[in-house]
Each structure stands twice: as C-alpha cells, then as structure tokens.
Amino acid sequence: MKDLVFKHYQNKVRAHALVYKHIKKHYYFLNTMMILCPGIVVTCIYIFVFKEGSGLWLFISSIASMAVFLYSGYSFSNAAKKVIRKRYKISIGKGTWRTEKFKELQSNKLADFLHNNNLKTRWKVEKLIELYKNDREKSKLPPLIAPSLFLAVLTPNLTQFLFYIYKDKELMQPYEVLVLFLESTLLSVAVIITFTLYKRAKDSIVNDFFQNKNNIREGLIQQLEDLLLRMPDEVEKEQAEDITKLKDDTGYNVLRRKEIN
C-alpha cells in the first residue's frame, strides 16, 4: 500500500505533476542554468588566476551568467504563477508561487487519496511516515569524505593558491595592486552571491527537479507530517462525537416532549 501512496504522490501531488509539466520550456531553461552558472563562474576563476584573458571580460562574463540565472528563475516563477492561477484558481501576489494555498491544495489531494483508500487515520499516517523514513535511510549512500575533513585538507591548499596569485606583486605600482585587490574582491563576492542564489534555488526545487526516489520520498514525508498536524486527535474526535450525539439526543427528547404535550 505504501507503494501505491508513493505513486499517487509522484504522479498527482508533487509540484512537478501540478505545475512543472505545464511549463516545460521554463523548467528546462532554469534546470540548465542551475548547471551552467557554477561552471561559468569556475571557468572565470581559472581565467583570472592563470591570466588567460582580460579582467574586464572576466567581470562581464560573471555578471552576465548571474543575470541569466536570475532571469531564468524569475521567468520560471512567473510562469508557475500563471499556471496556478489559471488551472487551480488560486490567487498569488508578489513573492514565491509556493503559497500556503498551493501547499493546502497538495495536502488536500493527498488527504482525499488516503481517505478513499481507508488510510486517513493517525496511526496509519504515522506508520507510513515511519516506513518511508526507513526506506530513505536504507537508500542513502555514505559520504566518501566527511565535510570537516574536506575543509581541513582544502584550507592549506587554498592558502598556497592565493600566495601564487599575489606573488611578485611588490614590483607593481600601488594602483595596480589596488586594481588586483578590487578584482579579487569582486570575484569573491560574485562567487558568494552566485552559489548563495544557487543553493536557495536548489533547496526550493531540488525535490522536484532531480527525479530520484529519495528526493520524492522526502517530499512525501513532509506532506504526510503536515497532514498529521492538521488531523484531529483521536481523543478530541471522540469527545466531539459524544457532544454531537448528546445534542442530537437532547433535541430528540425535547421534540418528543412537545409531541406528547
């Protein structure tokens, strides 16, 4: 049954199924830029370090790649908003297209499927979450190298790399050193901005862009957890049913007295 829920989420609930398939050109454009933009920036760094081109060309290329990447994200966001407004009648203002109303739409689609298959109870949803988490852990690959060890190895190499860039600069004129410093600073800022924007975009759409089961499973777990929070507690549900029954019985007794009188 968990495979049936997974398949329904994959084909009917995900943003890929609801939005992305209707804007394929924008989808592939942004997907391509997510791959090309970091590569362009790395290439510019190589050109800057080994003096294979002019600093002006380097600066223009970095800015242009970031501009195209930002445009692809902006264009994709607008296209997604149009789809949501037209197909699902959800109003969206400025900002992200992943509004609470859109998330509620996804949650309702999943809740309806669980209800139709007699799975919309608290303990069954909790069991599904547990099963999907177990599958996620089993499919994870251990990292080849720990991040802390990677930084420990990389830091001294970066230090020597920067020394290579700035060596023999005592023979340069002061303004030339200043220009080199500004170019390095601008390049560093460009790299930071590019990868920050890249990470934000990746975090927001990675579960839908990169079509592997672990990412899809992660999105399904989040949807089920959100649905679980909105489900009434079993004790509260029983109390509400008792109150409703009591009201019905009271109303029936009052009606009987009126008929007797």
N, C-alpha and C positions, 0 to 999 in steps of 0.2 A: 504493500500500500504506500509506503514511503516513496517508492519509485514513481508511483502514479502522481503523488503530490508534487514531486520534483519536476516531472514532465509538464504538469499543468503550469507550474510557476515559470518554467523556462519558456513555454510557448504562448502563455496568455497573460502573465502578470508583470514580467520584467519590463523595464523601460525600453529594452531592445525590441520587445514584441509590440509594445504600445506606441512607441514614438519613433525609434531609430529606423525601423524598416520602411517608414513613410518618407524619410529624408535621407536616402542612401548617399546622394552626392555630398551633402554636407557632412555626413557621417564619415565617409572615406577621406574627405579633404582634411578634417580635423585629425583623424587617425593617422594619416600620412605625415602631417605636420608635427604630431607628437613624436614621431620617429626621426624626422629630418632635422628639426630645430636643434636638438642637442648635438647632432652630428655636425651641423654647420658651425656652431659655436666652438666645438672642439677643433675643427679644421682651422678656424680663425686664430685660435690659441697657438696652434702649430705654426701658422704663417708668421704670427707675431714673434714667437720665440726664435725661430730659425731664419728670420729676415728674408722670407721668400716673396714678400710683397710689401706694398706701402701700408703705413699705419692708417691712412685715410680710407683705403679700400677695406681694410680690416674693420674699422669702425662702422662704415656704411653697411658692410655685409652682416655684422652682428645686429645692428639696429633693424635692418630690413628683415632678417629672419625672425626676430622677435615680433615685428609689426605684422608679418604674415601669420604667425602663430596666433597672435591676439585676434586678428581679423577672422581666422578660421573658427576660433572659439565663439566670437561674437555672432558670426553668421550662423553657426550651428545652434546657438541659444535662441536666436530669433526664429529660426525655422521650427525648432521644437515647440516654442510658444504658440506658433500658428497652428501646428497640428493639435495641440492640447485644446486650444480654443475652438477649433472647427469640429474635431471629431468627438470630443468629450464634454464640450460646453462648459469648460472651466475657465473662469476669468483669471488672467495673470497680469500683474503690473510690472514695474521695473524690478530688476534683480533676477534671481535664479528662477528657472522654469520648474524646478523640483519643489513646488509649494506643498503645504500641508494638505491641500485639497487633492493634489495629484497622488500623494502618498496614501491618502484615505481611499482614493479610487483603487489603487493597487491592493490595499488591505481588504477592501470590500469584495474584490474579485476572488481573492484567496479565501476569505471567510465564507463566501457563497459556495465555493467548491467543497470546502471542508464540511459545511452544513449538509450539502446534498449527498455526501458520502459518509455521513454519520461520524465525522471526526472532530466536530466542533465542541469538544469538552476540554476542560482544563487539563486533566491528566493525560489525554491523548495528545494534545498540542505539546505539553511538556515532554512526553515520550518521543515525539517527532523531533523536537529540538535536540534532545539527547542523542538520538540516532544519527542525525546529520552532523553533530559535533564530533561524534566518534569517527564517522566516515572522513570528515575533514582532517582529523589528526592522523588517521591512517595513511592518507594520501599525501601528506606533507613530506617534502624531501628535506633532510637536514642540511644546513648551510655548509658549503665547502670550507669556509673560513669565517670565524667569528668577527663581527664588526669591530670590536675593541682591538683584536689582534691585527686586523687590516689597517686600522688607523696607526697603530704602533709601528707597523712596517712602513707605511706610506709617509709619515711625517718627516723622518730624516731624509728620505729621498726628495721630497718637495723642497726641503731646506737647501739641499745641494743644487736642485734645479733652479731655484731663484738666484743662488750665488752665480750660476753660469750666466743668467740673464744680465746681472748687474756688474759682471767683472769688467775691468778696464774702463770703467765709467769715470775714473778720476781724470782721464785725459779729455773728457768732454767739457764743453762750455756749460756754465750754470744753466742757461736757458734750455740747452739740450737735455740736461739731466731732469729739469722740471717737466719738459715735454714727455720724457720717458716715464716719469712718475705719474703724470696725468693719464697717459695712455694705459699704463698698468692698472691704475685705479679704475678708469672707465671700463676696462676689460673685465676686471674683477666684479664690478657692480653689474655689468651686463650678464656675466655668468650666473651670479647670485639671483638676479631677477628672473632670468630665463628658467633656471631649474626650480625656483620657488613657484613660478606660474605653472611650470610643467607638473610639479608634484601636486599642486592644487587640482589641476585639471585631471590628472591621473587618479587621484583619490576619489574624485566625484563620479568618474565614469568607468573606472577600471573593471568593475564587476560586470559591466555591460559590453565594453569594447573587446576585452580579451576573453574569448569564448571558451573557457575551460571550466570543468565541473566544480573545481574548488571555489572559484570566484562566484559562480552561480549559487552554489550551496551556501556561501557566506551571506549573499543577499537574501536567500530564502530564510535562513536562521534569523536575520534581522526582522524580516516581515512577521515571522511567527512570534518572536518575542514582543513585537509591537502589538500584535493581535492578542497575545496573552495578557498584556497590561490592560487592554480595553475590555476583556471578558470579566463579567461579574463573578465574585467569589461564590463558591457553592453554598456557603452558609447564608450569605446575603440573598442569594437566589431563592433558597428555601424559605427564608423569612418573608421575602416579597410575595412568594406564592401563598404562604399561610395568611398574610394580610389580605391578599386578594380574595382568597377563599372565605375568610371571615367576613369581609364586606359583602360578598355575594350571599352568604348565609343570612347575615343581618338584614339585607334588603329583601330576601325571600320571606323571612319571618314577619317583617313589617307589612309586606304585601298580603300575607296570609291573614294577619290580624284585621286589616282593612276589609278583606273579603268576608271574614266572619262577622264583623260588626255590621 
